[in-house]
């Protein structure tokens, strides 16, 4: 018997609210009912992203004060109800956070479905919800994603959404307004289908949600469920309750509602939510799903506009669309209008039910046809061009193993090292993909690491030149003395770039070249080509970024030489475009006369460890500036023009290295002036190495709590800035100076930094 086709779903399912959980589980159920094997991709989004963040202190303060009065209510029992419901009624994959991890799934699933909920809202844009990681567009299905808004104000998001949506061959959205917007945006016709919760009728929901097995309220009641400003709605509710002589209960979404005395007298999970609507005499809500379940169960309801018509975040279209579709427009009421309020109990669902049944059949038929077509689509590997990855980090591993020499590494049009394939000699053997650090991610989850240490060299000279506690130099020095070959990053003044070099036993003086941070992408392809030959004859030590370390690990494992190496990766937040660095050096030369090929010290500890200064020296001239005043740092620290792979790095919380090293930030060593290194031992080999250093007494070594890696380093990917490509294009323009670009792109961040300093200062005074 043939196995059912595997379907990957991506939607909002981690947000603990009724609509998200119920729509996700319902779509899962309906796909399974059609004979497929669905799984919800446990993707964790990074957060909201906008093109140009604006500093509006008055608005922020008002919002904070307002939200402070209404903290979100979510109890442990309620959380368990959500999680148990999702666990019992769906199947979720392991956790995915990056493009590379999701891209690896292309060969595992037969089709991919995105939807429903507001996953296409321009107010919370995330390219993953548009299935950007799916390679075969024939396998992509959009089922009822909601754009929410009637327009897309942000021009950059509008362009990106145009590109994403244009890829879909199976395209259906939840609202008519969304379909009209897509038509205007792309020229494509999108079908309008029901929200997944409406694909099931009342009887199916009774069984699916086990409504008779959960707690319920005895007697008649009016049910209230408000996501917006509940206070302004309560006058309407109280008048309705008083005139009908029916008590009301509120499903609490805020602590204030929970403590009001009006809350439902038990914890409400998804099943309880469905049951409460099913058994209510009347429902008052501003929620789309509160309205949808009222319709499904034929419960008379009133729905309010949650947003003002002129609100830039207006998401009322989803409510308007469903009401218009079913001919229930009169259920949308102004909460101030309580005239003839008892008449609202009269609600004839006859025509609405007929329309709903018809639309349900249409929607299920669309889903059925789309799944049949998508699962039959054959992935054809075109002869040319051959693609290794969309997230190249320029490490050079692919070029190292290519048997035909068809791959070279060169700087691309965004200013990063990137693979280039000579298509005339490429034979599609796929060797390159086996060592690419951005495919088939298997590196260790760092929550399983052995230990975390604070390390500080006993040598004053080492501390003076090192960026933090000198652990990298001490490791390299100890292992070089034992006959190991060392590979690490130096700054190349000839090419104004960072590059990896090899240092052989007997060349201890050259270790000085590797000390200190280099906050630009290292050219590592040439050094990578020597890796295997050196590993065949001697033990090696490799220092590099986590993606470079992962490629070394893969190459050596492929050649069965992994035990010949100690791999050390660096705590890394990303590397900026060389267009930024080239422009920076050029303008320094024009302004200060530092020359075409100056000496660079990215992290001068001239003052102290934490007060970082960038120093550039040439032609007898020296430029020094603290990071918060320096234009290069202004862009670098905000990650505005990082390599594409950096914002989707799979190695923030993973590592293929034996050790991970970096600065030990946080409050623990706040008074240390010379620097302390954080070291995470990922393997027994790495742990033994640190303990050997402790025994040899070359460093001060103390074991710390592993959790500090997360609390001190913030090892999470931030959303890729929407202005990234625009900024890189402007960095190429010689007519625009860097400081002008900083004012354009960094003003918000600079102002927030100043405000944060003032807040910290005030807090210290208050604390004293």
C-alpha positions as CSV (number, residue, x, y, z in Angstrom):
1,X,0.0,0.0,0.0
2,X,1.4,3.4,-1.0
3,X,2.2,5.7,1.8
4,X,0.2,9.0,2.0
5,X,2.1,12.1,0.7
6,X,3.7,14.2,3.3
7,X,2.5,17.8,3.6
8,X,4.4,20.5,5.5
9,X,2.2,23.3,6.9
10,X,3.6,26.6,8.1
11,X,1.3,28.9,10.0
12,X,1.0,30.7,13.3
13,X,0.6,28.0,15.9
14,X,3.1,29.0,18.7
15,X,1.0,32.1,19.7
16,X,-1.2,31.0,22.5
17,X,-4.5,32.4,21.4
18,X,-7.6,30.6,20.4
19,X,-7.8,31.7,16.8
20,X,-4.3,30.6,15.9
21,X,-4.5,27.2,17.6
22,X,-7.9,26.4,16.2
23,X,-7.3,27.5,12.6
24,X,-4.0,25.5,12.6
25,X,-5.5,22.4,14.0
26,X,-8.5,22.6,11.7
27,X,-6.4,22.9,8.6
28,X,-4.3,20.0,9.7
29,X,-7.4,17.9,10.3
30,X,-8.9,18.7,6.9
31,X,-5.6,17.9,5.0
32,X,-5.5,14.6,6.9
33,X,-9.1,13.9,6.1
34,X,-8.2,14.3,2.4
35,X,-5.8,11.3,2.8
36,X,-2.5,13.1,3.4
37,X,0.1,13.0,6.2
38,X,0.4,16.6,7.3
39,X,2.9,18.1,9.8
40,X,3.1,21.6,11.2
41,X,6.6,23.1,10.8
42,X,7.6,24.3,14.2
43,X,9.0,27.5,12.8
44,X,9.9,30.2,15.4
45,X,9.6,33.7,13.8
46,X,12.1,36.4,14.6
47,X,9.7,39.3,15.2
48,X,8.3,42.4,13.5
49,X,10.4,44.2,11.0
50,X,9.9,47.6,9.3
51,X,11.9,49.5,6.7
52,X,12.6,52.6,8.7
53,X,12.0,52.4,12.4
54,X,10.9,55.8,13.9
55,X,11.5,57.2,17.3
56,X,8.2,58.4,18.7
57,X,8.7,58.7,22.4
58,X,5.3,60.2,23.3
59,X,3.5,57.4,21.5
60,X,5.8,54.8,23.0
61,X,5.2,56.1,26.5
62,X,1.4,56.3,26.0
63,X,1.4,52.7,24.6
64,X,3.5,51.4,27.5
65,X,1.3,53.1,30.1
66,X,-1.8,51.8,28.4
67,X,-0.5,48.3,28.0
68,X,0.9,48.4,31.6
69,X,-2.7,48.7,32.9
70,X,-3.7,45.7,30.8
71,X,-1.2,43.0,31.1
72,X,-1.9,39.8,29.1
73,X,-3.5,37.0,31.1
74,X,-2.1,33.5,30.6
75,X,-2.0,31.1,33.4
76,X,0.1,27.9,33.6
77,X,-3.1,25.8,33.5
78,X,-4.3,27.7,30.4
79,X,-0.9,27.2,28.7
80,X,-1.2,23.5,29.4
81,X,-4.7,23.4,27.8
82,X,-3.3,25.1,24.7
83,X,-0.3,22.8,24.4
84,X,-2.3,19.6,25.1
85,X,-4.9,20.5,22.5
86,X,-2.2,21.1,19.9
87,X,-0.3,18.0,20.8
88,X,-3.4,15.8,20.7
89,X,-4.8,17.1,17.5
90,X,-1.8,17.8,15.3
91,X,1.7,16.7,14.7
92,X,4.5,19.2,14.9
93,X,8.1,18.9,13.7
94,X,11.2,19.7,15.7
95,X,12.1,23.4,16.0
96,X,13.3,25.4,12.9
97,X,14.6,29.0,13.1
98,X,16.4,29.6,9.8
99,X,16.1,29.5,6.1
100,X,18.8,26.8,5.8
101,X,17.0,24.4,8.2
102,X,13.7,24.9,6.3
103,X,15.4,24.6,2.9
104,X,16.7,21.2,3.9
105,X,13.0,20.0,4.0
106,X,12.6,20.3,0.2
107,X,13.4,16.6,-0.3
108,X,11.4,15.4,2.7
109,X,7.9,16.8,1.9
110,X,5.7,16.3,-1.2
111,X,4.0,19.7,-0.8
112,X,4.0,22.8,1.3
113,X,1.0,24.7,2.6
114,X,1.1,28.2,4.1
115,X,-2.0,29.5,5.9
116,X,-4.2,30.5,7.5
117,X,-4.3,33.5,10.0
118,X,-2.7,36.8,9.3
119,X,0.6,35.4,8.2
120,X,0.8,37.6,5.2
121,X,0.1,40.8,7.1
122,X,2.5,43.6,6.0
123,X,2.6,44.6,9.7
124,X,4.4,41.5,10.6
125,X,6.2,40.6,7.4
126,X,8.2,37.3,7.4
127,X,9.3,35.8,4.1
128,X,9.2,32.2,5.5
129,X,5.4,32.4,5.6
130,X,5.5,33.0,1.8
131,X,7.4,29.7,1.4
132,X,10.5,31.4,0.2
133,X,12.5,28.4,1.2
134,X,10.6,26.0,-1.2
135,X,12.5,25.4,-4.4
136,X,9.8,23.9,-6.6
137,X,7.0,26.5,-6.9
138,X,4.6,23.8,-8.2
139,X,4.6,22.3,-4.7
140,X,3.5,25.6,-3.0
141,X,0.0,26.1,-1.8
142,X,-1.5,29.2,-0.2
143,X,-4.6,28.3,1.8
144,X,-6.4,31.3,3.3
145,X,-3.5,33.4,4.5
146,X,-4.8,36.8,5.5
147,X,-3.2,40.1,4.5
148,X,-5.5,41.8,7.0
149,X,-4.9,45.3,5.6
150,X,-6.5,46.9,2.5
151,X,-3.2,48.5,1.5
152,X,0.5,48.1,1.9
153,X,2.1,51.4,2.8
154,X,5.7,50.2,3.1
155,X,7.1,50.3,-0.4
156,X,9.9,47.8,0.3
157,X,7.5,45.3,1.9
158,X,5.1,45.8,-1.0
159,X,7.9,44.9,-3.5
160,X,8.9,41.8,-1.5
161,X,5.3,40.6,-1.2
162,X,4.9,41.0,-4.9
163,X,8.0,38.8,-5.5
164,X,6.8,36.2,-3.1
165,X,3.2,36.0,-4.1
166,X,4.1,35.9,-7.8
167,X,5.7,32.5,-7.2
168,X,2.4,30.8,-6.2
169,X,0.5,28.6,-8.7
170,X,-2.0,27.5,-6.1
171,X,-3.2,30.8,-4.6
172,X,-6.2,31.3,-2.3
173,X,-6.7,33.9,0.5
174,X,-9.2,34.5,3.3
175,X,-10.7,37.8,2.4
176,X,-12.1,39.4,-0.8
177,X,-10.1,42.5,0.0
178,X,-6.9,40.5,0.1
179,X,-7.7,39.0,-3.3
180,X,-8.3,42.5,-4.8
181,X,-5.0,43.7,-3.3
182,X,-3.1,40.7,-4.8
183,X,-4.7,41.4,-8.2
184,X,-3.6,45.0,-8.0
185,X,-0.1,44.1,-6.8
186,X,0.7,41.1,-9.0
187,X,-1.9,40.8,-11.6
188,X,-2.7,37.3,-10.4
189,X,-6.2,36.0,-9.5
190,X,-6.4,34.7,-6.0
191,X,-9.4,32.6,-4.9
192,X,-11.2,33.5,-1.8
193,X,-11.7,30.5,0.6
194,X,-13.0,30.0,4.1
195,X,-10.9,30.3,7.2
196,X,-10.0,26.7,8.2
197,X,-12.2,26.8,11.3
198,X,-15.2,27.1,8.9
199,X,-14.3,24.0,6.9
200,X,-15.8,22.0,9.7
201,X,-19.5,22.1,10.6
202,X,-20.9,22.3,14.1
203,X,-21.1,18.5,14.5
204,X,-17.5,18.0,13.5
205,X,-16.4,20.7,15.9
206,X,-18.4,19.0,18.7
207,X,-16.4,15.9,18.2
208,X,-13.0,17.5,17.3
209,X,-13.0,19.8,20.3
210,X,-14.7,17.3,22.7
211,X,-17.1,20.1,23.8
212,X,-19.1,17.8,26.0
213,X,-16.1,16.7,28.0
214,X,-14.9,20.1,29.2
215,X,-16.1,22.5,31.8
216,X,-19.2,24.6,31.0
217,X,-21.4,27.2,32.6
218,X,-24.8,26.2,33.9
219,X,-27.8,28.1,32.6
220,X,-28.2,30.8,30.1
221,X,-25.4,33.3,29.5
222,X,-24.0,36.0,27.2
223,X,-20.4,35.3,26.2
224,X,-17.9,38.2,25.7
225,X,-14.6,37.9,24.0
226,X,-12.6,41.0,23.2
227,X,-9.1,41.4,21.9
228,X,-9.3,45.2,21.7
229,X,-10.3,47.8,24.2
230,X,-12.8,45.9,26.3
231,X,-13.6,48.8,28.6
232,X,-15.4,50.8,25.9
233,X,-17.5,47.7,24.9
234,X,-18.8,46.9,28.4
235,X,-21.6,49.5,28.5
236,X,-23.1,47.7,25.5
237,X,-22.7,44.3,27.2
238,X,-24.2,45.5,30.5
239,X,-27.3,47.0,28.8
240,X,-27.8,43.9,26.8
241,X,-27.5,41.7,29.9
242,X,-29.8,43.9,32.0
243,X,-32.6,44.2,29.3
244,X,-32.4,40.4,28.4
245,X,-32.1,39.4,32.1
246,X,-29.2,37.1,31.1
247,X,-25.9,37.2,32.9
248,X,-22.7,37.7,31.0
249,X,-19.2,36.2,31.2
250,X,-15.9,37.4,29.7
251,X,-13.2,35.1,28.4
252,X,-10.3,37.0,29.9
253,X,-7.3,38.1,27.7
254,X,-5.9,40.5,30.3
255,X,-5.3,40.4,34.0
256,X,-7.7,43.2,34.5
257,X,-10.5,41.2,32.8
258,X,-9.6,38.1,34.9
259,X,-9.8,40.1,38.1
260,X,-13.0,42.0,37.2
261,X,-15.4,39.5,38.6
262,X,-16.9,39.0,35.1
263,X,-14.5,36.4,34.0
264,X,-15.5,32.8,33.1
265,X,-15.1,30.9,36.3
266,X,-12.6,28.4,35.0
267,X,-9.5,28.4,32.8
268,X,-10.3,28.5,29.1
269,X,-8.3,26.5,26.5
270,X,-9.2,25.9,22.9
271,X,-11.8,23.2,23.6
272,X,-13.4,25.3,26.3
273,X,-13.5,28.3,23.9
274,X,-15.5,26.3,21.4
275,X,-17.8,24.9,24.0
276,X,-18.5,28.3,25.6
277,X,-19.6,29.7,22.2
278,X,-21.6,26.6,21.4
279,X,-23.6,26.9,24.6
280,X,-24.1,30.6,24.7
281,X,-27.3,32.4,24.2
282,X,-25.5,35.4,22.7
283,X,-21.9,36.3,21.8
284,X,-20.4,39.8,21.8
285,X,-16.9,40.1,20.3
286,X,-14.5,42.0,18.3
287,X,-12.6,38.8,17.3
288,X,-12.8,37.2,13.8
289,X,-12.7,33.7,15.3
290,X,-15.2,34.6,18.0
291,X,-17.5,35.7,15.1
292,X,-16.7,32.6,13.0
293,X,-17.6,30.1,15.6
294,X,-20.8,32.0,16.4
295,X,-21.7,31.7,12.8
296,X,-20.8,28.0,12.7
297,X,-23.0,27.3,15.7
298,X,-25.8,29.7,14.7
299,X,-25.4,31.7,17.9
300,X,-26.8,35.3,17.6
301,X,-23.9,37.7,17.9
302,X,-22.7,41.2,17.8
303,X,-19.3,42.1,16.4
304,X,-17.5,45.4,16.9
305,X,-14.8,47.1,14.8
306,X,-11.6,46.5,16.7
307,X,-9.8,49.2,14.7
308,X,-10.7,52.7,13.6
309,X,-11.2,53.1,9.9
310,X,-8.2,55.5,9.7
311,X,-5.9,53.3,11.7
312,X,-2.8,52.4,9.7
313,X,-2.9,49.0,11.5
314,X,-6.6,48.5,10.5
315,X,-7.4,44.8,10.3
316,X,-11.1,45.0,10.1
317,X,-11.3,43.7,6.5
318,X,-11.3,40.1,7.7
319,X,-14.5,40.7,9.6
320,X,-16.1,42.7,6.8
321,X,-15.3,40.0,4.3
322,X,-16.9,37.2,6.1
323,X,-20.0,39.2,7.0
324,X,-20.4,40.2,3.3
325,X,-19.8,36.7,2.1
326,X,-22.6,35.3,4.3
327,X,-25.0,38.3,4.2
328,X,-24.7,39.1,7.9
329,X,-23.6,42.7,7.6
330,X,-26.2,43.8,10.1
331,X,-24.3,42.0,12.9
332,X,-21.5,44.6,12.7
333,X,-22.7,47.2,15.3
334,X,-21.3,50.5,16.7
335,X,-20.8,49.7,20.4
336,X,-22.3,53.1,21.3
337,X,-25.6,52.2,19.6
338,X,-27.8,50.3,22.1
339,X,-31.2,51.3,20.6
340,X,-33.4,48.3,20.0
341,X,-30.7,46.1,21.5
342,X,-32.9,43.2,22.3
343,X,-33.7,42.9,18.6
344,X,-30.2,41.6,18.1
345,X,-31.3,38.3,19.6
346,X,-33.3,37.7,16.4
347,X,-30.8,36.3,13.9
348,X,-32.0,34.2,11.0
349,X,-29.0,32.1,9.8
350,X,-31.0,30.3,7.1
351,X,-29.4,32.1,4.1
352,X,-26.1,32.4,5.8
353,X,-26.0,28.6,6.4
354,X,-26.8,28.0,2.7
355,X,-24.0,30.3,1.6
356,X,-21.6,28.8,4.1
357,X,-22.3,25.2,2.9
358,X,-21.7,26.2,-0.6
359,X,-18.5,28.1,0.2
360,X,-17.3,25.3,2.4
361,X,-17.6,22.8,-0.5
362,X,-15.8,25.3,-2.8
363,X,-13.0,25.8,-0.3
364,X,-12.5,22.0,0.3
365,X,-12.5,21.4,-3.4
366,X,-9.8,24.0,-3.9
367,X,-7.7,22.4,-1.2
368,X,-8.2,19.0,-2.6
369,X,-7.3,20.0,-6.1
370,X,-4.3,22.0,-5.0
371,X,-2.9,19.1,-2.9
372,X,-3.4,16.6,-5.8
373,X,-1.6,18.9,-8.2
374,X,1.2,19.8,-5.8
375,X,2.0,16.3,-4.7
376,X,2.2,15.1,-8.3
377,X,4.7,17.8,-9.2
378,X,8.0,16.4,-10.1
379,X,11.2,18.2,-9.0
380,X,13.3,18.4,-12.0
381,X,17.0,19.5,-11.6
382,X,17.7,21.6,-14.5
383,X,21.1,21.0,-16.2
384,X,22.2,24.6,-15.7
385,X,22.6,26.5,-13.5
386,X,23.5,24.3,-10.5
387,X,22.7,25.8,-7.1
388,X,24.5,24.9,-3.9
389,X,22.7,27.1,-1.5
390,X,20.8,30.5,-1.3
391,X,22.7,31.3,1.9
392,X,26.4,31.1,0.9
393,X,28.8,32.2,3.6
394,X,31.8,32.2,1.2
395,X,33.8,29.7,3.3
396,X,35.3,27.9,0.2
397,X,34.4,24.4,1.4
398,X,32.6,23.7,-1.9
399,X,35.6,24.7,-4.0
400,X,37.9,22.5,-1.8
401,X,36.0,19.3,-2.6
402,X,34.9,19.9,-6.2
403,X,36.5,17.1,-8.3
404,X,36.4,19.2,-11.5
405,X,37.6,22.5,-10.1
406,X,34.4,24.0,-11.3
407,X,33.9,26.2,-8.3
408,X,35.7,29.4,-7.4
409,X,35.1,31.9,-4.6
410,X,35.0,35.6,-5.5
411,X,33.4,38.8,-4.3
412,X,29.8,39.2,-5.5
413,X,27.8,42.3,-6.3
414,X,26.8,42.8,-2.7
415,X,30.4,42.8,-1.5
416,X,30.7,39.3,0.0
417,X,32.8,36.3,-0.8
418,X,30.4,33.9,-2.6
419,X,30.7,30.7,-4.7
420,X,30.7,30.9,-8.5
421,X,30.2,27.8,-10.6
422,X,31.8,27.3,-14.1
423,X,28.7,25.7,-15.6
424,X,30.6,24.4,-18.6
425,X,32.6,21.9,-16.5
426,X,30.2,21.3,-13.6
427,X,29.0,17.6,-13.6
428,X,26.3,18.0,-10.9
429,X,28.0,15.4,-8.7
430,X,26.7,17.2,-5.6
431,X,30.0,16.9,-3.6
432,X,29.8,20.6,-2.9
433,X,26.5,20.2,-1.1
434,X,27.8,17.6,1.2
435,X,30.3,20.0,2.8
436,X,28.3,23.3,2.6
437,X,27.6,24.5,6.1
438,X,24.3,25.9,5.0
439,X,22.8,22.6,3.9
440,X,22.0,19.5,6.0
441,X,22.4,21.2,9.3
442,X,23.6,18.6,11.8
443,X,25.7,20.6,14.3
444,X,25.3,20.2,18.0
445,X,22.6,22.1,19.8
446,X,24.5,24.2,22.4
447,X,22.1,23.4,25.1
448,X,23.8,20.0,25.1
449,X,27.3,21.6,25.5
450,X,29.6,20.2,28.2
451,X,30.4,23.4,30.1
452,X,30.9,27.2,30.1
453,X,34.0,28.9,31.4
454,X,35.4,32.3,32.1
455,X,39.0,32.4,31.0
456,X,41.7,35.1,31.4
457,X,45.3,34.9,30.3
458,X,47.9,35.5,33.0
459,X,50.1,37.3,30.5
460,X,49.7,41.1,30.5
461,X,51.1,41.3,27.0
462,X,48.6,38.8,25.6
463,X,45.7,40.7,27.3
464,X,46.9,44.0,25.8
465,X,46.7,42.8,22.2
466,X,43.8,40.4,22.5
467,X,40.2,41.6,22.2
468,X,39.0,40.1,25.4
469,X,40.7,37.5,27.8
470,X,43.3,36.1,25.3
471,X,42.0,32.5,25.4
472,X,42.4,32.2,21.6
473,X,46.0,33.1,21.7
474,X,46.7,30.8,24.7
475,X,45.0,27.8,22.9
476,X,46.9,28.5,19.7
477,X,50.2,28.9,21.5
478,X,49.9,25.7,23.6
479,X,48.9,23.5,20.6
480,X,51.5,25.1,18.2
481,X,54.1,24.1,20.8
482,X,52.7,20.5,20.6
483,X,53.3,20.4,16.9
484,X,49.9,21.4,15.6
485,X,49.4,23.6,12.5
486,X,47.2,26.6,13.3
487,X,44.8,28.3,10.9
488,X,43.2,31.6,11.8
489,X,42.2,35.1,10.6
490,X,44.6,38.0,10.1
491,X,44.1,41.5,8.6
492,X,45.7,41.8,5.2
493,X,46.7,45.5,4.6
494,X,47.7,44.8,1.0
495,X,44.1,43.9,0.1
496,X,42.3,45.8,2.9
497,X,40.6,42.6,3.9
498,X,40.6,39.8,6.5
499,X,41.9,36.4,5.5
500,X,42.7,33.0,6.9
501,X,46.4,32.0,7.0
502,X,48.3,28.9,8.2
503,X,51.0,29.1,10.9
504,X,53.2,26.0,11.2
505,X,55.1,24.7,14.2
506,X,58.2,26.8,14.8
507,X,56.4,30.0,13.7
508,X,55.2,31.1,17.1
509,X,56.0,34.8,16.4
510,X,53.3,34.8,13.7
511,X,50.6,34.1,16.2
512,X,50.5,37.8,16.9
513,X,48.9,38.2,13.4
514,X,45.9,36.3,14.6
515,X,45.2,38.3,17.7
516,X,42.3,40.7,17.9
517,X,38.9,40.9,16.3
518,X,38.3,41.5,12.6
519,X,34.8,42.7,12.0
520,X,34.7,41.9,8.3
521,X,34.3,38.7,6.3
522,X,37.5,36.6,6.1
523,X,38.7,35.3,2.8
524,X,39.2,31.7,3.7
525,X,39.0,29.7,0.4
526,X,42.7,29.4,-0.1
527,X,43.4,28.3,3.4
528,X,40.5,25.8,3.2
529,X,42.1,24.1,0.2
530,X,45.2,23.3,2.3
531,X,43.1,21.9,5.1
532,X,43.0,18.2,4.1
533,X,46.6,17.9,3.1
534,X,47.8,19.4,6.5
535,X,45.3,17.2,8.4
536,X,46.8,14.0,6.7
537,X,50.2,14.6,8.2
538,X,49.7,16.7,11.4
539,X,47.1,17.7,13.9
540,X,45.5,21.1,13.1
541,X,43.8,23.9,15.0
542,X,41.2,26.0,13.2
543,X,39.8,29.3,14.4
544,X,36.9,30.9,12.5
545,X,33.3,31.9,12.5
546,X,30.7,29.2,13.2
547,X,29.8,28.7,9.6
548,X,33.5,28.4,8.6
549,X,34.0,26.0,11.5
550,X,31.0,23.9,10.4
551,X,32.5,23.6,6.9
552,X,35.8,22.5,8.3
553,X,34.0,19.9,10.4
554,X,32.1,18.6,7.4
555,X,35.2,18.4,5.2
556,X,37.2,16.5,7.8
557,X,34.4,14.1,8.6
558,X,34.0,13.4,4.9
559,X,37.7,12.6,4.7
560,X,37.6,10.7,8.0
561,X,40.1,13.1,9.5
562,X,38.0,14.9,12.1
563,X,40.0,13.4,15.0
564,X,43.0,15.3,13.6
565,X,41.6,18.7,14.4
566,X,40.7,21.0,17.2
567,X,38.0,23.4,15.9
568,X,37.4,26.7,17.7
569,X,34.5,28.9,16.5
570,X,33.9,32.5,17.5
571,X,30.8,34.1,19.0
572,X,29.7,36.0,15.9
573,X,26.9,38.4,15.1
574,X,27.5,38.8,11.4
575,X,29.8,40.4,8.9
576,X,29.1,43.6,6.8
577,X,29.5,44.2,3.1
578,X,33.0,45.1,1.9
579,X,31.4,48.0,0.2
580,X,31.0,49.5,3.7
581,X,34.6,48.8,4.7
582,X,36.0,50.1,1.4
583,X,34.0,53.3,1.6
584,X,35.0,53.8,5.2
585,X,38.8,53.4,4.5
586,X,38.5,55.6,1.4
587,X,36.8,58.4,3.3
588,X,39.3,58.2,6.2
589,X,42.1,58.6,3.8
590,X,40.5,61.7,2.2
591,X,39.8,63.2,5.6
592,X,42.8,62.1,7.7
593,X,45.4,61.0,5.1
594,X,45.7,57.4,6.5
595,X,46.6,56.1,3.0
596,X,45.3,53.4,0.7
597,X,46.5,50.4,2.8
598,X,46.5,51.4,6.5
599,X,47.1,49.2,9.6
600,X,43.8,48.5,11.3
601,X,43.0,47.6,14.9
602,X,39.3,46.9,15.2
603,X,39.2,46.6,19.0
604,X,41.8,48.8,20.6
605,X,42.0,48.3,24.4
606,X,44.0,51.5,24.8
607,X,41.5,52.7,27.4
608,X,39.9,49.6,28.6
609,X,38.2,46.4,27.4
610,X,34.7,47.6,27.3
611,X,35.3,51.0,25.8
612,X,36.0,49.8,22.3
613,X,37.8,52.0,19.9
614,X,38.6,51.5,16.2
615,X,42.1,52.6,15.2
616,X,43.4,53.1,11.6
617,X,47.0,54.2,11.0
618,X,48.9,55.0,7.9
619,X,51.3,57.6,6.4
620,X,52.2,58.7,9.9
621,X,48.5,59.5,10.7
622,X,46.4,57.8,13.3
623,X,42.6,57.8,13.5
624,X,40.9,56.7,16.7
625,X,37.3,56.8,17.6
626,X,35.0,55.1,20.1
627,X,32.5,52.7,18.6
628,X,29.4,54.8,19.3
629,X,30.9,57.8,17.4
630,X,32.4,55.8,14.5
631,X,30.5,55.5,11.3
632,X,31.7,52.0,10.5
633,X,30.6,50.8,13.9
634,X,27.3,52.7,13.4
635,X,26.4,50.3,10.6
636,X,28.2,47.2,11.9
637,X,26.7,47.0,15.3
638,X,23.1,47.3,13.9
639,X,23.6,44.6,11.3
640,X,22.1,46.8,8.6
641,X,24.2,45.4,5.7
642,X,25.3,41.9,6.9
643,X,25.7,39.0,4.6
644,X,22.3,37.4,3.8
645,X,23.3,34.2,5.6
646,X,24.0,36.1,8.8
647,X,20.4,37.0,9.5
648,X,19.5,33.3,8.9
649,X,22.5,31.8,10.6
650,X,21.8,28.2,11.8
651,X,24.8,28.4,14.2
652,X,23.7,30.9,16.8
653,X,22.6,28.1,19.1
654,X,24.5,25.3,17.3
655,X,28.1,24.6,16.9
656,X,30.2,22.0,15.0
657,X,33.3,23.2,16.9
658,X,35.0,21.7,20.0
659,X,35.1,25.2,21.6
660,X,33.3,28.5,21.1
661,X,35.0,31.6,22.4
662,X,34.2,35.3,22.7
663,X,33.9,38.2,25.1
664,X,32.3,37.6,28.5
665,X,29.8,40.4,28.5
666,X,27.2,41.0,31.1
667,X,27.5,42.3,34.7
668,X,29.7,39.5,36.1
669,X,32.9,41.1,34.9
670,X,31.7,44.7,34.6
671,X,34.6,46.1,36.6
672,X,37.3,44.2,34.8
673,X,39.4,46.6,32.7
674,X,41.6,44.2,30.7
675,X,39.1,41.6,29.3
676,X,37.6,38.2,30.1
677,X,36.8,35.4,27.6
678,X,33.7,33.3,27.5
679,X,34.5,29.7,26.5
680,X,31.9,27.1,25.8
681,X,33.2,23.5,25.6
682,X,31.0,21.6,23.1
683,X,32.9,18.3,23.1
684,X,34.9,16.3,25.5
685,X,38.0,17.2,23.5
686,X,37.3,20.9,24.0
687,X,36.5,20.4,27.7
688,X,39.8,18.5,28.2
689,X,41.7,21.3,26.4
690,X,40.4,24.0,28.8
691,X,41.1,21.9,31.8
692,X,44.6,21.3,30.6
693,X,45.1,25.1,30.4
694,X,43.9,25.4,33.9
695,X,46.3,22.7,35.1
696,X,49.2,24.4,33.2
697,X,48.2,27.7,35.0
698,X,48.5,29.8,31.8
699,X,45.1,31.2,32.4
700,X,42.6,32.0,35.1
701,X,39.8,29.5,34.5
702,X,36.4,29.3,36.3
703,X,33.4,27.2,35.4
704,X,30.2,29.2,35.0
705,X,26.5,28.4,34.4
706,X,25.9,27.4,30.8
707,X,22.7,29.4,30.7
708,X,24.8,32.6,30.6
709,X,25.6,32.0,27.0
710,X,21.9,32.9,26.3
711,X,21.5,35.6,28.9
712,X,24.8,37.5,28.1
713,X,25.4,36.9,24.4
714,X,21.8,37.1,22.9
715,X,22.5,34.4,20.4
716,X,19.4,34.8,18.2
717,X,18.9,35.9,14.6
718,X,17.4,39.3,14.2
719,X,15.1,39.9,11.2
720,X,17.0,40.9,8.0
721,X,16.7,44.7,7.6
722,X,14.3,45.5,4.8
723,X,16.5,48.3,3.7
724,X,19.6,46.0,3.4
725,X,19.7,45.9,-0.4
726,X,18.9,49.6,-0.8
727,X,21.7,50.4,1.7
728,X,24.3,48.2,-0.1
729,X,23.4,49.9,-3.4
730,X,24.0,53.3,-1.8
731,X,27.3,52.2,-0.3
732,X,28.5,51.5,-3.9
733,X,27.7,55.1,-4.8
734,X,30.9,57.3,-4.5
735,X,28.7,60.5,-4.6
736,X,27.1,59.7,-1.2
737,X,29.4,59.9,1.9
738,X,29.1,57.5,4.8
739,X,28.1,60.0,7.4
740,X,25.2,61.1,5.3
741,X,24.1,57.4,5.0
742,X,24.5,57.0,8.7
743,X,22.1,59.9,9.3
744,X,19.6,58.3,6.9
745,X,19.8,54.7,8.2
746,X,21.1,54.8,11.8
747,X,19.5,57.9,13.4
748,X,16.8,55.8,15.1
749,X,19.4,53.4,16.6
750,X,21.8,56.2,17.7
751,X,18.9,58.1,19.5
752,X,17.7,54.9,21.2
753,X,21.3,54.2,22.4
754,X,21.5,57.7,23.9
755,X,18.1,57.3,25.6
756,X,19.1,53.9,27.0
757,X,22.2,55.4,28.6
758,X,20.1,58.1,30.2
759,X,17.6,55.5,31.5
760,X,20.5,53.3,32.9
761,X,22.0,56.4,34.6
762,X,18.6,57.3,36.2
763,X,18.1,53.7,37.4
764,X,21.5,53.7,39.1
765,X,20.6,56.9,40.9
766,X,17.2,55.6,42.0
767,X,18.8,52.4,43.1
768,X,21.3,54.2,45.3
